[in-house]
Amino acid sequence: MSSIILSRKNRLDEEGYIVIQYTKDGKTKRKSLKFKMTETHFNKTFDKEFQRFKRTTLFDYQKINSLIDDNFNLDVFTDGVKLQIPVILTTQFQFKVTT
């Protein structure tokens, strides 16, 4: 089973990384998508039922959803399985501020 979460280093941090959390037989592994965002943006744009981001102008939701599609159902508990995370997402994205 897999789910998308916002992983923060400290519970008081406002920003965190989008992570795929894999669970199997009581074991858990996490793989970062290397995309940083605030908790407010995550809660506002993430659809928990479909485990995908809603259409938004705050960031490129299609790239993130594509990464989720490519890596969501992998069996990371098998040796040799690697996530397909492109280098383009290793930098922090800037959000547009809308009022």
SULTAMO-V194861 format. One line per field, one symbol per residue. phi: phi as a letter, one per 20 degrees, with the letter a starting at -180 (. if undefined). psi: psi as a letter, one per 30 degrees, with the letter a starting at -180 (. if undefined). A space follows every 10 residues. Layout:
# SULTAMO-V194861
phi=???
psi=???
This chain:
# SULTAMO-V194861
phi=.cbdcdedfc fefedbdfce ddcblneccc cfelcebeff ffffdeeffe lbeffbdfbe ffffffffgf dfdfefeefn edfddffgee dfeeeeedd
psi=kllkljkkek ffkfllkkkk jkkkhfkkkk kkghjkllee eeeefkjeef hlklklgeli feeeeeeeef fegkiffkkf kkkijlffgf lkkkkkkk.
